[in-house]
Amino acid sequence: MKIMHCPLNGPRNISEFSYGGEVRDVPAPDAGAEAWADYLYLKDNKAGITREWWYHVPTSYWFVAERDVRTDEILRTYRADQLGKGETA
């Protein structure tokens, strides 16, 4: 059984979570269609450590996880509000 640490609820079974995609910088509201299409449809999908949005389904809680996609190891998790405090996309 794979366990993920939820910043709100502690260690939980991975089946309680849903993947939400890579953490990426949102384009400016007035950015062109190409910038928005890139943001919405194109993903980096790089090998190595990536930041991802995860959702704890029972509590409707979004948070960020750093995961090594080569090994599927979850390195750490933290609240989404910490992205603006030294954590960047």
Phi and psi restraints in degrees (range 20) as a CNS / XPLOR table:
assign (resid 1 and name C) (resid 2 and name N)
       (resid 2 and name CA) (resid 2 and name C) 1.0 -90.3 20.0 2
assign (resid 2 and name N) (resid 2 and name CA)
       (resid 2 and name C) (resid 3 and name N) 1.0 136.0 20.0 2
assign (resid 2 and name C) (resid 3 and name N)
       (resid 3 and name CA) (resid 3 and name C) 1.0 -114.8 20.0 2
assign (resid 3 and name N) (resid 3 and name CA)
       (resid 3 and name C) (resid 4 and name N) 1.0 137.7 20.0 2
assign (resid 3 and name C) (resid 4 and name N)
       (resid 4 and name CA) (resid 4 and name C) 1.0 -121.0 20.0 2
assign (resid 4 and name N) (resid 4 and name CA)
       (resid 4 and name C) (resid 5 and name N) 1.0 139.4 20.0 2
assign (resid 4 and name C) (resid 5 and name N)
       (resid 5 and name CA) (resid 5 and name C) 1.0 -86.4 20.0 2
assign (resid 5 and name N) (resid 5 and name CA)
       (resid 5 and name C) (resid 6 and name N) 1.0 116.9 20.0 2
assign (resid 5 and name C) (resid 6 and name N)
       (resid 6 and name CA) (resid 6 and name C) 1.0 -90.0 20.0 2
assign (resid 6 and name N) (resid 6 and name CA)
       (resid 6 and name C) (resid 7 and name N) 1.0 129.3 20.0 2
assign (resid 6 and name C) (resid 7 and name N)
       (resid 7 and name CA) (resid 7 and name C) 1.0 -60.9 20.0 2
assign (resid 7 and name N) (resid 7 and name CA)
       (resid 7 and name C) (resid 8 and name N) 1.0 -23.6 20.0 2
assign (resid 7 and name C) (resid 8 and name N)
       (resid 8 and name CA) (resid 8 and name C) 1.0 -92.6 20.0 2
assign (resid 8 and name N) (resid 8 and name CA)
       (resid 8 and name C) (resid 9 and name N) 1.0 -40.5 20.0 2
assign (resid 8 and name C) (resid 9 and name N)
       (resid 9 and name CA) (resid 9 and name C) 1.0 -112.9 20.0 2
assign (resid 9 and name N) (resid 9 and name CA)
       (resid 9 and name C) (resid 10 and name N) 1.0 -2.3 20.0 2
assign (resid 9 and name C) (resid 10 and name N)
       (resid 10 and name CA) (resid 10 and name C) 1.0 80.7 20.0 2
assign (resid 10 and name N) (resid 10 and name CA)
       (resid 10 and name C) (resid 11 and name N) 1.0 -163.9 20.0 2
assign (resid 10 and name C) (resid 11 and name N)
       (resid 11 and name CA) (resid 11 and name C) 1.0 -64.6 20.0 2
assign (resid 11 and name N) (resid 11 and name CA)
       (resid 11 and name C) (resid 12 and name N) 1.0 129.3 20.0 2
assign (resid 11 and name C) (resid 12 and name N)
       (resid 12 and name CA) (resid 12 and name C) 1.0 -139.4 20.0 2
assign (resid 12 and name N) (resid 12 and name CA)
       (resid 12 and name C) (resid 13 and name N) 1.0 158.4 20.0 2
assign (resid 12 and name C) (resid 13 and name N)
       (resid 13 and name CA) (resid 13 and name C) 1.0 -64.4 20.0 2
assign (resid 13 and name N) (resid 13 and name CA)
       (resid 13 and name C) (resid 14 and name N) 1.0 136.9 20.0 2
assign (resid 13 and name C) (resid 14 and name N)
       (resid 14 and name CA) (resid 14 and name C) 1.0 -58.4 20.0 2
assign (resid 14 and name N) (resid 14 and name CA)
       (resid 14 and name C) (resid 15 and name N) 1.0 -23.2 20.0 2
assign (resid 14 and name C) (resid 15 and name N)
       (resid 15 and name CA) (resid 15 and name C) 1.0 -67.1 20.0 2
assign (resid 15 and name N) (resid 15 and name CA)
       (resid 15 and name C) (resid 16 and name N) 1.0 -13.2 20.0 2
assign (resid 15 and name C) (resid 16 and name N)
       (resid 16 and name CA) (resid 16 and name C) 1.0 -83.9 20.0 2
assign (resid 16 and name N) (resid 16 and name CA)
       (resid 16 and name C) (resid 17 and name N) 1.0 -2.3 20.0 2
assign (resid 16 and name C) (resid 17 and name N)
       (resid 17 and name CA) (resid 17 and name C) 1.0 -115.5 20.0 2
assign (resid 17 and name N) (resid 17 and name CA)
       (resid 17 and name C) (resid 18 and name N) 1.0 157.2 20.0 2
assign (resid 17 and name C) (resid 18 and name N)
       (resid 18 and name CA) (resid 18 and name C) 1.0 -129.5 20.0 2
assign (resid 18 and name N) (resid 18 and name CA)
       (resid 18 and name C) (resid 19 and name N) 1.0 135.2 20.0 2
assign (resid 18 and name C) (resid 19 and name N)
       (resid 19 and name CA) (resid 19 and name C) 1.0 -74.0 20.0 2
assign (resid 19 and name N) (resid 19 and name CA)
       (resid 19 and name C) (resid 20 and name N) 1.0 137.1 20.0 2
assign (resid 19 and name C) (resid 20 and name N)
       (resid 20 and name CA) (resid 20 and name C) 1.0 -116.0 20.0 2
assign (resid 20 and name N) (resid 20 and name CA)
       (resid 20 and name C) (resid 21 and name N) 1.0 1.6 20.0 2
assign (resid 20 and name C) (resid 21 and name N)
       (resid 21 and name CA) (resid 21 and name C) 1.0 104.6 20.0 2
assign (resid 21 and name N) (resid 21 and name CA)
       (resid 21 and name C) (resid 22 and name N) 1.0 174.5 20.0 2
assign (resid 21 and name C) (resid 22 and name N)
       (resid 22 and name CA) (resid 22 and name C) 1.0 -69.6 20.0 2
assign (resid 22 and name N) (resid 22 and name CA)
       (resid 22 and name C) (resid 23 and name N) 1.0 147.8 20.0 2
assign (resid 22 and name C) (resid 23 and name N)
       (resid 23 and name CA) (resid 23 and name C) 1.0 -79.6 20.0 2
assign (resid 23 and name N) (resid 23 and name CA)
       (resid 23 and name C) (resid 24 and name N) 1.0 121.6 20.0 2
assign (resid 23 and name C) (resid 24 and name N)
       (resid 24 and name CA) (resid 24 and name C) 1.0 -137.3 20.0 2
assign (resid 24 and name N) (resid 24 and name CA)
       (resid 24 and name C) (resid 25 and name N) 1.0 154.8 20.0 2
assign (resid 24 and name C) (resid 25 and name N)
       (resid 25 and name CA) (resid 25 and name C) 1.0 -71.4 20.0 2
assign (resid 25 and name N) (resid 25 and name CA)
       (resid 25 and name C) (resid 26 and name N) 1.0 132.6 20.0 2
assign (resid 25 and name C) (resid 26 and name N)
       (resid 26 and name CA) (resid 26 and name C) 1.0 -80.7 20.0 2
assign (resid 26 and name N) (resid 26 and name CA)
       (resid 26 and name C) (resid 27 and name N) 1.0 134.0 20.0 2
assign (resid 26 and name C) (resid 27 and name N)
       (resid 27 and name CA) (resid 27 and name C) 1.0 -64.4 20.0 2
assign (resid 27 and name N) (resid 27 and name CA)
       (resid 27 and name C) (resid 28 and name N) 1.0 158.8 20.0 2
assign (resid 27 and name C) (resid 28 and name N)
       (resid 28 and name CA) (resid 28 and name C) 1.0 -61.2 20.0 2
assign (resid 28 and name N) (resid 28 and name CA)
       (resid 28 and name C) (resid 29 and name N) 1.0 148.3 20.0 2
assign (resid 28 and name C) (resid 29 and name N)
       (resid 29 and name CA) (resid 29 and name C) 1.0 -55.1 20.0 2
assign (resid 29 and name N) (resid 29 and name CA)
       (resid 29 and name C) (resid 30 and name N) 1.0 -31.5 20.0 2
assign (resid 29 and name C) (resid 30 and name N)
       (resid 30 and name CA) (resid 30 and name C) 1.0 -94.8 20.0 2
assign (resid 30 and name N) (resid 30 and name CA)
       (resid 30 and name C) (resid 31 and name N) 1.0 10.7 20.0 2
assign (resid 30 and name C) (resid 31 and name N)
       (resid 31 and name CA) (resid 31 and name C) 1.0 -64.5 20.0 2
assign (resid 31 and name N) (resid 31 and name CA)
       (resid 31 and name C) (resid 32 and name N) 1.0 155.1 20.0 2
assign (resid 31 and name C) (resid 32 and name N)
       (resid 32 and name CA) (resid 32 and name C) 1.0 -70.2 20.0 2
assign (resid 32 and name N) (resid 32 and name CA)
       (resid 32 and name C) (resid 33 and name N) 1.0 171.3 20.0 2
assign (resid 32 and name C) (resid 33 and name N)
       (resid 33 and name CA) (resid 33 and name C) 1.0 -61.0 20.0 2
assign (resid 33 and name N) (resid 33 and name CA)
       (resid 33 and name C) (resid 34 and name N) 1.0 -34.9 20.0 2
assign (resid 33 and name C) (resid 34 and name N)
       (resid 34 and name CA) (resid 34 and name C) 1.0 -65.0 20.0 2
assign (resid 34 and name N) (resid 34 and name CA)
       (resid 34 and name C) (resid 35 and name N) 1.0 -41.5 20.0 2
assign (resid 34 and name C) (resid 35 and name N)
       (resid 35 and name CA) (resid 35 and name C) 1.0 -64.6 20.0 2
assign (resid 35 and name N) (resid 35 and name CA)
       (resid 35 and name C) (resid 36 and name N) 1.0 -41.4 20.0 2
assign (resid 35 and name C) (resid 36 and name N)
       (resid 36 and name CA) (resid 36 and name C) 1.0 -70.3 20.0 2
assign (resid 36 and name N) (resid 36 and name CA)
       (resid 36 and name C) (resid 37 and name N) 1.0 -38.0 20.0 2
assign (resid 36 and name C) (resid 37 and name N)
       (resid 37 and name CA) (resid 37 and name C) 1.0 -63.7 20.0 2
assign (resid 37 and name N) (resid 37 and name CA)
       (resid 37 and name C) (resid 38 and name N) 1.0 -41.0 20.0 2
assign (resid 37 and name C) (resid 38 and name N)
       (resid 38 and name CA) (resid 38 and name C) 1.0 -61.7 20.0 2
assign (resid 38 and name N) (resid 38 and name CA)
       (resid 38 and name C) (resid 39 and name N) 1.0 -45.0 20.0 2
assign (resid 38 and name C) (resid 39 and name N)
       (resid 39 and name CA) (resid 39 and name C) 1.0 -63.0 20.0 2
assign (resid 39 and name N) (resid 39 and name CA)
       (resid 39 and name C) (resid 40 and name N) 1.0 -43.1 20.0 2
assign (resid 39 and name C) (resid 40 and name N)
       (resid 40 and name CA) (resid 40 and name C) 1.0 -79.1 20.0 2
assign (resid 40 and name N) (resid 40 and name CA)
       (resid 40 and name C) (resid 41 and name N) 1.0 -34.9 20.0 2
assign (resid 40 and name C) (resid 41 and name N)
       (resid 41 and name CA) (resid 41 and name C) 1.0 -115.5 20.0 2
assign (resid 41 and name N) (resid 41 and name CA)
       (resid 41 and name C) (resid 42 and name N) 1.0 -24.0 20.0 2
assign (resid 41 and name C) (resid 42 and name N)
       (resid 42 and name CA) (resid 42 and name C) 1.0 -102.9 20.0 2
assign (resid 42 and name N) (resid 42 and name CA)
       (resid 42 and name C) (resid 43 and name N) 1.0 132.3 20.0 2
assign (resid 42 and name C) (resid 43 and name N)
       (resid 43 and name CA) (resid 43 and name C) 1.0 -117.9 20.0 2
assign (resid 43 and name N) (resid 43 and name CA)
       (resid 43 and name C) (resid 44 and name N) 1.0 151.9 20.0 2
assign (resid 43 and name C) (resid 44 and name N)
       (resid 44 and name CA) (resid 44 and name C) 1.0 -68.2 20.0 2
assign (resid 44 and name N) (resid 44 and name CA)
       (resid 44 and name C) (resid 45 and name N) 1.0 -44.3 20.0 2
assign (resid 44 and name C) (resid 45 and name N)
       (resid 45 and name CA) (resid 45 and name C) 1.0 49.5 20.0 2
assign (resid 45 and name N) (resid 45 and name CA)
       (resid 45 and name C) (resid 46 and name N) 1.0 44.4 20.0 2
assign (resid 45 and name C) (resid 46 and name N)
       (resid 46 and name CA) (resid 46 and name C) 1.0 -87.3 20.0 2
assign (resid 46 and name N) (resid 46 and name CA)
       (resid 46 and name C) (resid 47 and name N) 1.0 151.3 20.0 2
assign (resid 46 and name C) (resid 47 and name N)
       (resid 47 and name CA) (resid 47 and name C) 1.0 -77.4 20.0 2
assign (resid 47 and name N) (resid 47 and name CA)
       (resid 47 and name C) (resid 48 and name N) 1.0 137.4 20.0 2
assign (resid 47 and name C) (resid 48 and name N)
       (resid 48 and name CA) (resid 48 and name C) 1.0 123.0 20.0 2
assign (resid 48 and name N) (resid 48 and name CA)
       (resid 48 and name C) (resid 49 and name N) 1.0 -155.7 20.0 2
assign (resid 48 and name C) (resid 49 and name N)
       (resid 49 and name CA) (resid 49 and name C) 1.0 -83.6 20.0 2
assign (resid 49 and name N) (resid 49 and name CA)
       (resid 49 and name C) (resid 50 and name N) 1.0 131.4 20.0 2
assign (resid 49 and name C) (resid 50 and name N)
       (resid 50 and name CA) (resid 50 and name C) 1.0 -135.8 20.0 2
assign (resid 50 and name N) (resid 50 and name CA)
       (resid 50 and name C) (resid 51 and name N) 1.0 153.7 20.0 2
assign (resid 50 and name C) (resid 51 and name N)
       (resid 51 and name CA) (resid 51 and name C) 1.0 -98.8 20.0 2
assign (resid 51 and name N) (resid 51 and name CA)
       (resid 51 and name C) (resid 52 and name N) 1.0 134.3 20.0 2
assign (resid 51 and name C) (resid 52 and name N)
       (resid 52 and name CA) (resid 52 and name C) 1.0 -135.5 20.0 2
assign (resid 52 and name N) (resid 52 and name CA)
       (resid 52 and name C) (resid 53 and name N) 1.0 150.2 20.0 2
assign (resid 52 and name C) (resid 53 and name N)
       (resid 53 and name CA) (resid 53 and name C) 1.0 -82.9 20.0 2
assign (resid 53 and name N) (resid 53 and name CA)
       (resid 53 and name C) (resid 54 and name N) 1.0 134.4 20.0 2
assign (resid 53 and name C) (resid 54 and name N)
       (resid 54 and name CA) (resid 54 and name C) 1.0 -130.6 20.0 2
assign (resid 54 and name N) (resid 54 and name CA)
       (resid 54 and name C) (resid 55 and name N) 1.0 150.3 20.0 2
assign (resid 54 and name C) (resid 55 and name N)
       (resid 55 and name CA) (resid 55 and name C) 1.0 -126.3 20.0 2
assign (resid 55 and name N) (resid 55 and name CA)
       (resid 55 and name C) (resid 56 and name N) 1.0 123.0 20.0 2
assign (resid 55 and name C) (resid 56 and name N)
       (resid 56 and name CA) (resid 56 and name C) 1.0 -86.7 20.0 2
assign (resid 56 and name N) (resid 56 and name CA)
       (resid 56 and name C) (resid 57 and name N) 1.0 107.8 20.0 2
assign (resid 56 and name C) (resid 57 and name N)
       (resid 57 and name CA) (resid 57 and name C) 1.0 -61.2 20.0 2
assign (resid 57 and name N) (resid 57 and name CA)
       (resid 57 and name C) (resid 58 and name N) 1.0 -47.4 20.0 2
assign (resid 57 and name C) (resid 58 and name N)
       (resid 58 and name CA) (resid 58 and name C) 1.0 -61.0 20.0 2
assign (resid 58 and name N) (resid 58 and name CA)
       (resid 58 and name C) (resid 59 and name N) 1.0 -28.0 20.0 2
assign (resid 58 and name C) (resid 59 and name N)
       (resid 59 and name CA) (resid 59 and name C) 1.0 -113.3 20.0 2
assign (resid 59 and name N) (resid 59 and name CA)
       (resid 59 and name C) (resid 60 and name N) 1.0 1.2 20.0 2
assign (resid 59 and name C) (resid 60 and name N)
       (resid 60 and name CA) (resid 60 and name C) 1.0 55.7 20.0 2
assign (resid 60 and name N) (resid 60 and name CA)
       (resid 60 and name C) (resid 61 and name N) 1.0 44.4 20.0 2
assign (resid 60 and name C) (resid 61 and name N)
       (resid 61 and name CA) (resid 61 and name C) 1.0 -111.8 20.0 2
assign (resid 61 and name N) (resid 61 and name CA)
       (resid 61 and name C) (resid 62 and name N) 1.0 122.1 20.0 2
assign (resid 61 and name C) (resid 62 and name N)
       (resid 62 and name CA) (resid 62 and name C) 1.0 -93.9 20.0 2
assign (resid 62 and name N) (resid 62 and name CA)
       (resid 62 and name C) (resid 63 and name N) 1.0 141.0 20.0 2
assign (resid 62 and name C) (resid 63 and name N)
       (resid 63 and name CA) (resid 63 and name C) 1.0 -153.6 20.0 2
assign (resid 63 and name N) (resid 63 and name CA)
       (resid 63 and name C) (resid 64 and name N) 1.0 176.2 20.0 2
assign (resid 63 and name C) (resid 64 and name N)
       (resid 64 and name CA) (resid 64 and name C) 1.0 -111.5 20.0 2
assign (resid 64 and name N) (resid 64 and name CA)
       (resid 64 and name C) (resid 65 and name N) 1.0 139.0 20.0 2
assign (resid 64 and name C) (resid 65 and name N)
       (resid 65 and name CA) (resid 65 and name C) 1.0 -125.4 20.0 2
assign (resid 65 and name N) (resid 65 and name CA)
       (resid 65 and name C) (resid 66 and name N) 1.0 140.5 20.0 2
assign (resid 65 and name C) (resid 66 and name N)
       (resid 66 and name CA) (resid 66 and name C) 1.0 -99.6 20.0 2
assign (resid 66 and name N) (resid 66 and name CA)
       (resid 66 and name C) (resid 67 and name N) 1.0 125.8 20.0 2
assign (resid 66 and name C) (resid 67 and name N)
       (resid 67 and name CA) (resid 67 and name C) 1.0 -136.2 20.0 2
assign (resid 67 and name N) (resid 67 and name CA)
       (resid 67 and name C) (resid 68 and name N) 1.0 138.8 20.0 2
assign (resid 67 and name C) (resid 68 and name N)
       (resid 68 and name CA) (resid 68 and name C) 1.0 -86.6 20.0 2
assign (resid 68 and name N) (resid 68 and name CA)
       (resid 68 and name C) (resid 69 and name N) 1.0 108.7 20.0 2
assign (resid 68 and name C) (resid 69 and name N)
       (resid 69 and name CA) (resid 69 and name C) 1.0 -71.6 20.0 2
assign (resid 69 and name N) (resid 69 and name CA)
       (resid 69 and name C) (resid 70 and name N) 1.0 -15.8 20.0 2
assign (resid 69 and name C) (resid 70 and name N)
       (resid 70 and name CA) (resid 70 and name C) 1.0 -72.6 20.0 2
assign (resid 70 and name N) (resid 70 and name CA)
       (resid 70 and name C) (resid 71 and name N) 1.0 -36.2 20.0 2
assign (resid 70 and name C) (resid 71 and name N)
       (resid 71 and name CA) (resid 71 and name C) 1.0 -112.2 20.0 2
assign (resid 71 and name N) (resid 71 and name CA)
       (resid 71 and name C) (resid 72 and name N) 1.0 -8.6 20.0 2
assign (resid 71 and name C) (resid 72 and name N)
       (resid 72 and name CA) (resid 72 and name C) 1.0 63.9 20.0 2
assign (resid 72 and name N) (resid 72 and name CA)
       (resid 72 and name C) (resid 73 and name N) 1.0 23.3 20.0 2
assign (resid 72 and name C) (resid 73 and name N)
       (resid 73 and name CA) (resid 73 and name C) 1.0 -85.0 20.0 2
assign (resid 73 and name N) (resid 73 and name CA)
       (resid 73 and name C) (resid 74 and name N) 1.0 129.4 20.0 2
assign (resid 73 and name C) (resid 74 and name N)
       (resid 74 and name CA) (resid 74 and name C) 1.0 -86.7 20.0 2
assign (resid 74 and name N) (resid 74 and name CA)
       (resid 74 and name C) (resid 75 and name N) 1.0 115.4 20.0 2
assign (resid 74 and name C) (resid 75 and name N)
       (resid 75 and name CA) (resid 75 and name C) 1.0 -84.2 20.0 2
assign (resid 75 and name N) (resid 75 and name CA)
       (resid 75 and name C) (resid 76 and name N) 1.0 -41.3 20.0 2
assign (resid 75 and name C) (resid 76 and name N)
       (resid 76 and name CA) (resid 76 and name C) 1.0 -165.7 20.0 2
assign (resid 76 and name N) (resid 76 and name CA)
       (resid 76 and name C) (resid 77 and name N) 1.0 161.1 20.0 2
assign (resid 76 and name C) (resid 77 and name N)
       (resid 77 and name CA) (resid 77 and name C) 1.0 -132.9 20.0 2
assign (resid 77 and name N) (resid 77 and name CA)
       (resid 77 and name C) (resid 78 and name N) 1.0 152.7 20.0 2
assign (resid 77 and name C) (resid 78 and name N)
       (resid 78 and name CA) (resid 78 and name C) 1.0 -157.8 20.0 2
assign (resid 78 and name N) (resid 78 and name CA)
       (resid 78 and name C) (resid 79 and name N) 1.0 162.3 20.0 2
assign (resid 78 and name C) (resid 79 and name N)
       (resid 79 and name CA) (resid 79 and name C) 1.0 -63.6 20.0 2
assign (resid 79 and name N) (resid 79 and name CA)
       (resid 79 and name C) (resid 80 and name N) 1.0 149.5 20.0 2
assign (resid 79 and name C) (resid 80 and name N)
       (resid 80 and name CA) (resid 80 and name C) 1.0 -63.7 20.0 2
assign (resid 80 and name N) (resid 80 and name CA)
       (resid 80 and name C) (resid 81 and name N) 1.0 -31.1 20.0 2
assign (resid 80 and name C) (resid 81 and name N)
       (resid 81 and name CA) (resid 81 and name C) 1.0 -70.1 20.0 2
assign (resid 81 and name N) (resid 81 and name CA)
       (resid 81 and name C) (resid 82 and name N) 1.0 -9.8 20.0 2
assign (resid 81 and name C) (resid 82 and name N)
       (resid 82 and name CA) (resid 82 and name C) 1.0 -81.3 20.0 2
assign (resid 82 and name N) (resid 82 and name CA)
       (resid 82 and name C) (resid 83 and name N) 1.0 -10.0 20.0 2
assign (resid 82 and name C) (resid 83 and name N)
       (resid 83 and name CA) (resid 83 and name C) 1.0 -60.8 20.0 2
assign (resid 83 and name N) (resid 83 and name CA)
       (resid 83 and name C) (resid 84 and name N) 1.0 -35.1 20.0 2
assign (resid 83 and name C) (resid 84 and name N)
       (resid 84 and name CA) (resid 84 and name C) 1.0 -84.4 20.0 2
assign (resid 84 and name N) (resid 84 and name CA)
       (resid 84 and name C) (resid 85 and name N) 1.0 0.1 20.0 2
assign (resid 84 and name C) (resid 85 and name N)
       (resid 85 and name CA) (resid 85 and name C) 1.0 -119.4 20.0 2
assign (resid 85 and name N) (resid 85 and name CA)
       (resid 85 and name C) (resid 86 and name N) 1.0 67.0 20.0 2
assign (resid 85 and name C) (resid 86 and name N)
       (resid 86 and name CA) (resid 86 and name C) 1.0 91.7 20.0 2
assign (resid 86 and name N) (resid 86 and name CA)
       (resid 86 and name C) (resid 87 and name N) 1.0 -15.7 20.0 2
assign (resid 86 and name C) (resid 87 and name N)
       (resid 87 and name CA) (resid 87 and name C) 1.0 -101.6 20.0 2
assign (resid 87 and name N) (resid 87 and name CA)
       (resid 87 and name C) (resid 88 and name N) 1.0 121.6 20.0 2
assign (resid 87 and name C) (resid 88 and name N)
       (resid 88 and name CA) (resid 88 and name C) 1.0 -123.9 20.0 2
assign (resid 88 and name N) (resid 88 and name CA)
       (resid 88 and name C) (resid 89 and name N) 1.0 159.7 20.0 2
